[in-house]
Amino acid sequence: MPASPAINVEALRKTYGGGLWGRSVEALGGVDLTVQPGAIFGLLGPNGAGKTTLVKILLGLAHPSEGRAALFGTPAGDSEARERVGLLPERHPIPEFLTARQFLDYYGQLADVGQPRRDRRIARLLERVEMADWAEERVGAFSKGMRQRLGLAQALMGDPDLLFLDEPTDGVDPVGRRRIRDLLVEWRDQGKTIFLNSHLLSEVEKVCSRVAILKDGKLVREGTVAELTTAERRYRIVTTPLPDALVQSLDGELRLQGTTDDGLERRTVLAEGRGALNAVLDRLRDAGVELEAVEPARKTLEDSFIDVVA
């Protein structure tokens, strides 16, 4: 029997307000979403798109107006589902008078982790997030990156199968972001599912296997990063220099992007499908132009995001 999806959302709607005199606001308008176990899944959207509402429903902190949401086949919010979840919220206050070890010990107690196992897990997690040398230091002395890594360790105290991470690299320097990315990949490889919400699209692009974009409470795009960043109808080619007459005859289909150090030309080809692309390439070959490379053009995830939400 195939494993249940880590997250399964069907026709999910959430409406706020709508009392006798209040105006109702639809935060989610019929969202369908599936996240498979062992994935790093990125949820994107502008402010007010419905991301927070969706996550609250998945965590059992809000109830949908219509539809259903399940974690590993269990209704979201049920105790069985919540036991399999770890959470790092965007702003997670850590009492500054606690040491790193005391902070994790407190959350281990909340997760009902027994004392011997709790001590072992604290030591292991502090080692993994590179905080073992600061185990007895007070949180007040920590940088933002150190606090974020400690927050990640806290989210893992109960050994969850599903992690919800909200802006885990926010305010963290490039070295710290790289460390956190490596941790996410390591935990994914251990079979954990990670549901990531971040405004740092370059980070999402580097680490996520699939991405969904919410806009006005509706899921408007979903796919792999490669699917979302492939520029439709565009290909990149590298060639020997083109004769001026050929460039003029192909005006509108070829755009010069620059030249390489050895004099080759980088161009973008506008073509409706492979047949049209091959027709352009045949004309180049017939003119004696040598092709060094042909590949689909790529956009950044930020480009794709702006195309959808702007």
LOPA-769778 format. One record per residue (C-alpha): residue number from 1; residue in three letters; x negated, z, y negated. Coordinates in nm, 3 decimals. Each point is the difference from the previous one (the first is absolute). Layout:
seq/type/east/up/north
NUM/ALA/X/Z/Y
...
! end
This chain:
seq/type/east/up/north
1/MET/0.000/0.000/0.000
2/PRO/-0.153/-0.104/-0.336
3/ALA/-0.086/0.277/-0.243
4/SER/0.245/0.065/-0.281
5/PRO/-0.111/-0.110/-0.348
6/ALA/-0.173/0.269/-0.201
7/ILE/0.249/-0.076/-0.278
8/ASN/0.325/-0.190/0.035
9/VAL/0.234/-0.046/-0.297
10/GLU/0.324/-0.196/0.025
11/ALA/0.232/-0.097/-0.288
12/LEU/-0.110/0.307/-0.194
13/ARG/0.187/0.068/-0.323
14/LYS/-0.026/0.289/-0.242
15/THR/0.223/0.041/-0.304
16/TYR/-0.031/0.281/-0.252
17/GLY/0.275/0.121/-0.232
18/GLY/0.341/-0.162/-0.004
19/GLY/0.203/0.313/-0.072
20/LEU/0.319/0.002/-0.206
21/TRP/-0.177/-0.103/-0.319
22/GLY/-0.351/-0.079/0.117
23/ARG/-0.143/-0.347/0.050
24/SER/-0.136/-0.056/0.350
25/VAL/-0.356/-0.125/0.044
26/GLU/-0.104/-0.185/0.315
27/ALA/-0.354/0.110/0.087
28/LEU/-0.010/-0.190/0.332
29/GLY/0.209/-0.307/0.066
30/GLY/0.001/-0.074/0.372
31/VAL/-0.362/0.036/0.110
32/ASP/-0.112/-0.109/0.349
33/LEU/-0.352/0.100/0.101
34/THR/-0.197/0.049/0.322
35/VAL/-0.348/0.151/0.030
36/GLN/-0.168/-0.011/0.339
37/PRO/-0.210/0.289/0.135
38/GLY/-0.369/-0.017/-0.083
39/ALA/0.043/-0.200/-0.322
40/ILE/-0.111/0.069/-0.356
41/PHE/0.305/-0.113/-0.195
42/GLY/0.000/-0.034/-0.378
43/LEU/0.313/0.047/-0.211
44/LEU/-0.024/-0.156/-0.346
45/GLY/0.234/-0.027/-0.293
46/PRO/0.023/0.063/-0.375
47/ASN/0.118/0.334/-0.133
48/GLY/0.370/0.045/0.076
49/ALA/-0.003/-0.244/0.292
50/GLY/0.125/0.260/0.249
51/LYS/-0.327/0.093/0.175
52/THR/0.039/0.374/-0.054
53/THR/0.362/-0.006/0.113
54/LEU/-0.092/-0.184/0.319
55/VAL/-0.278/0.245/0.084
56/LYS/0.227/0.298/-0.072
57/ILE/0.256/-0.136/0.247
58/LEU/-0.269/-0.056/0.263
59/LEU/-0.120/0.358/-0.048
60/GLY/0.352/0.138/0.022
61/LEU/-0.006/0.118/-0.364
62/ALA/0.290/-0.228/-0.096
63/HIS/0.292/-0.151/0.190
64/PRO/0.091/-0.370/-0.009
65/SER/0.337/-0.111/-0.132
66/GLU/0.012/-0.264/0.275
67/GLY/-0.219/-0.126/0.282
68/ARG/-0.243/0.184/0.222
69/ALA/-0.365/0.102/0.007
70/ALA/-0.194/0.114/0.307
71/LEU/-0.354/0.115/0.078
72/PHE/-0.117/-0.077/0.354
73/GLY/0.363/-0.051/0.102
74/THR/0.115/0.336/-0.138
75/PRO/0.224/0.022/-0.310
76/ALA/-0.208/0.068/-0.311
77/GLY/0.036/0.362/-0.105
78/ASP/0.051/0.138/0.351
79/SER/-0.242/0.277/0.091
80/GLU/-0.151/-0.214/0.278
81/ALA/-0.077/-0.277/-0.250
82/ARG/-0.139/0.237/-0.264
83/GLU/-0.237/0.160/0.251
84/ARG/-0.174/-0.337/0.039
85/VAL/-0.057/-0.053/-0.374
86/GLY/-0.283/0.092/-0.239
87/LEU/0.032/-0.040/-0.378
88/LEU/-0.241/-0.033/-0.292
89/PRO/0.213/-0.018/-0.318
90/GLU/-0.133/-0.162/-0.316
91/ARG/-0.038/0.330/-0.183
92/HIS/-0.078/0.269/0.252
93/PRO/-0.077/0.329/-0.175
94/ILE/-0.266/0.200/0.181
95/PRO/-0.038/0.365/-0.106
96/GLU/-0.341/0.007/-0.165
97/PHE/-0.077/0.355/0.115
98/LEU/0.011/-0.101/0.368
99/THR/-0.302/-0.127/0.188
100/ALA/0.024/-0.329/0.189
101/ARG/0.023/0.189/0.329
102/GLN/0.270/0.237/-0.129
103/PHE/0.206/-0.292/-0.128
104/LEU/-0.007/-0.180/0.335
105/ASP/0.065/0.324/0.186
106/TYR/0.316/0.055/-0.206
107/TYR/0.132/-0.349/0.080
108/GLY/-0.096/0.041/0.363
109/GLN/0.221/0.308/0.015
110/LEU/0.286/-0.194/-0.161
111/ALA/-0.048/-0.267/0.269
112/ASP/0.018/0.274/0.265
113/VAL/-0.350/-0.072/0.131
114/GLY/-0.127/0.297/0.205
115/GLN/-0.305/0.193/-0.125
116/PRO/-0.271/-0.117/0.245
117/ARG/0.110/-0.363/-0.027
118/ARG/0.043/0.035/-0.376
119/ASP/-0.360/0.115/-0.049
120/ARG/-0.131/-0.288/0.210
121/ARG/0.214/-0.252/-0.183
122/ILE/-0.104/0.128/-0.343
123/ALA/-0.368/-0.032/0.092
124/ARG/0.050/-0.349/0.141
125/LEU/0.203/-0.127/-0.296
126/LEU/-0.238/0.141/-0.261
127/GLU/-0.279/-0.180/0.183
128/ARG/0.191/-0.328/0.010
129/VAL/0.085/0.005/-0.374
130/GLU/-0.361/0.100/-0.080
131/MET/0.100/0.340/-0.138
132/ALA/-0.160/0.230/0.258
133/ASP/-0.272/0.110/-0.243
134/TRP/0.270/0.114/-0.245
135/ALA/0.222/0.182/0.251
136/GLU/-0.048/0.337/-0.171
137/GLU/0.002/-0.134/-0.358
138/ARG/0.302/0.047/-0.223
139/VAL/0.212/-0.307/-0.071
140/GLY/-0.038/0.055/-0.376
141/ALA/-0.357/-0.128/0.023
142/PHE/0.096/-0.327/0.174
143/SER/0.006/-0.349/-0.151
144/LYS/0.310/-0.221/0.022
145/GLY/-0.149/-0.189/0.293
146/MET/-0.077/0.322/0.187
147/ARG/0.356/0.124/-0.056
148/GLN/0.141/-0.328/0.129
149/ARG/-0.211/0.021/0.315
150/LEU/0.109/0.361/0.048
151/GLY/0.361/-0.115/-0.046
152/LEU/-0.050/-0.257/0.275
153/ALA/-0.131/0.273/0.229
154/GLN/0.309/0.209/-0.083
155/ALA/0.229/-0.293/0.092
156/LEU/-0.168/-0.012/0.342
157/MET/0.011/0.373/0.081
158/GLY/0.300/-0.041/0.231
159/ASP/-0.158/-0.305/0.173
160/PRO/0.286/-0.230/-0.109
161/ASP/0.070/-0.346/0.140
162/LEU/0.119/-0.133/-0.337
163/LEU/-0.167/0.058/-0.337
164/PHE/0.173/-0.057/-0.334
165/LEU/-0.267/-0.035/-0.270
166/ASP/0.095/-0.035/-0.366
167/GLU/-0.286/-0.128/-0.220
168/PRO/-0.275/0.146/0.223
169/THR/-0.281/-0.160/-0.205
170/ASP/0.146/0.061/-0.347
171/GLY/-0.269/0.124/-0.238
172/VAL/-0.270/-0.026/0.265
173/ASP/-0.331/-0.174/-0.073
174/PRO/-0.103/-0.311/0.199
175/VAL/-0.212/0.198/0.247
176/GLY/0.287/0.241/0.062
177/ARG/0.245/-0.287/0.046
178/ARG/-0.227/-0.156/0.259
179/ARG/-0.017/0.331/0.189
180/ILE/0.378/0.032/-0.001
181/ARG/0.045/-0.362/0.118
182/ASP/-0.238/0.065/0.288
183/LEU/0.200/0.308/0.097
184/LEU/0.328/-0.193/-0.001
185/VAL/-0.146/-0.268/0.225
186/GLU/-0.143/0.266/0.232
187/TRP/0.338/0.173/0.031
188/ARG/0.175/-0.332/0.055
189/ASP/-0.243/-0.075/0.282
190/GLN/0.097/0.336/0.152
191/GLY/0.359/-0.125/0.019
192/LYS/0.144/0.162/-0.311
193/THR/0.242/-0.191/-0.223
194/ILE/-0.065/0.013/-0.374
195/PHE/0.265/-0.075/-0.263
196/LEU/-0.187/-0.054/-0.325
197/ASN/0.137/-0.010/-0.354
198/SER/-0.256/-0.097/-0.264
199/HIS/-0.024/-0.177/-0.334
200/LEU/-0.362/-0.093/0.079
201/LEU/0.082/-0.336/0.154
202/SER/-0.363/-0.081/0.072
203/GLU/-0.010/0.308/0.225
204/VAL/0.322/-0.100/0.175
205/GLU/-0.139/-0.350/0.055
206/LYS/-0.313/0.138/0.167
207/VAL/0.162/0.246/0.239
208/CYS/0.362/-0.096/0.079
209/SER/0.107/-0.214/0.294
210/ARG/0.345/-0.071/-0.147
211/VAL/0.150/0.037/-0.346
212/ALA/0.355/0.013/-0.137
213/ILE/0.104/-0.042/-0.364
214/LEU/0.308/0.175/-0.139
215/LYS/0.170/-0.116/-0.319
216/ASP/0.322/0.144/-0.141
217/GLY/0.072/0.178/0.326
218/LYS/-0.036/-0.311/0.217
219/LEU/-0.277/-0.113/0.233
220/VAL/-0.109/-0.331/-0.152
221/ARG/-0.317/-0.077/0.200
222/GLU/-0.158/0.123/0.321
223/GLY/-0.286/-0.127/0.212
224/THR/-0.368/0.029/0.079
225/VAL/-0.243/0.006/-0.289
226/ALA/-0.110/-0.352/0.099
227/GLU/0.360/-0.125/-0.011
228/LEU/0.062/0.151/-0.342
229/THR/-0.325/-0.126/-0.151
230/THR/0.005/-0.359/0.127
231/ALA/0.073/-0.222/-0.298
232/GLU/0.276/-0.245/0.087
233/ARG/-0.094/-0.367/-0.018
234/ARG/-0.359/0.080/-0.101
235/TYR/-0.324/-0.063/0.185
236/ARG/-0.361/0.049/-0.103
237/ILE/-0.256/-0.269/0.073
238/VAL/-0.374/-0.032/-0.058
239/THR/-0.130/-0.356/-0.037
240/THR/-0.280/-0.213/-0.133
241/PRO/0.073/-0.111/-0.359
242/LEU/0.304/-0.226/-0.036
243/PRO/-0.011/-0.334/-0.186
244/ASP/0.185/0.016/-0.333
245/ALA/0.237/-0.280/0.103
246/LEU/0.103/0.191/0.311
247/VAL/0.058/0.320/-0.198
248/GLN/0.225/-0.189/-0.243
249/SER/0.199/-0.161/0.282
250/LEU/0.057/0.341/0.158
251/ASP/0.082/0.171/-0.328
252/GLY/0.240/0.287/0.066
253/GLU/-0.105/0.036/0.363
254/LEU/-0.359/0.119/-0.053
255/ARG/-0.120/0.271/-0.235
256/LEU/-0.367/0.073/-0.056
257/GLN/-0.077/0.372/0.039
258/GLY/-0.378/-0.014/-0.041
259/THR/-0.323/-0.118/0.159
260/THR/-0.238/0.161/0.247
261/ASP/-0.371/0.054/-0.056
262/ASP/-0.079/-0.312/0.202
263/GLY/0.235/-0.223/-0.203
264/LEU/0.306/0.003/0.225
265/GLU/0.343/0.016/-0.163
266/ARG/0.268/0.259/0.071
267/ARG/0.350/-0.135/-0.046
268/THR/0.357/0.106/0.061
269/VAL/0.224/-0.253/0.173
270/LEU/0.375/0.008/-0.069
271/ALA/0.169/-0.135/0.312
272/GLU/0.345/0.042/0.155
273/GLY/-0.103/0.073/0.358
274/ARG/-0.281/-0.117/0.225
275/GLY/0.111/-0.363/-0.004
276/ALA/-0.039/-0.024/-0.377
277/LEU/-0.332/0.185/0.019
278/ASN/-0.135/-0.241/0.261
279/ALA/0.105/-0.295/-0.216
280/VAL/-0.211/0.137/-0.288
281/LEU/-0.294/0.071/0.231
282/ASP/0.019/-0.354/0.144
283/ARG/-0.028/-0.144/-0.350
284/LEU/-0.306/0.216/-0.066
285/ARG/-0.167/-0.113/0.322
286/ASP/0.083/-0.366/-0.071
287/ALA/-0.177/0.041/-0.336
288/GLY/-0.312/0.131/0.172
289/VAL/0.053/0.362/-0.103
290/GLU/-0.143/0.253/0.246
291/LEU/0.216/0.302/0.085
292/GLU/-0.188/0.327/0.045
293/ALA/0.297/0.238/0.038
294/VAL/0.382/0.001/0.005
295/GLU/0.208/0.320/0.010
296/PRO/0.335/0.135/-0.119
297/ALA/-0.021/0.143/-0.350
298/ARG/0.043/0.375/-0.030
299/LYS/0.148/0.213/-0.273
300/THR/-0.066/0.368/-0.042
301/LEU/0.272/0.241/0.103
302/GLU/0.036/0.086/-0.367
303/ASP/0.072/-0.369/-0.077
304/SER/0.268/-0.008/0.269
305/PHE/0.149/0.329/-0.118
306/ILE/0.028/-0.121/-0.359
307/ASP/0.153/-0.331/0.115
308/VAL/0.275/0.196/0.176
309/VAL/0.078/0.277/-0.248
310/ALA/-0.071/-0.162/-0.338
! end
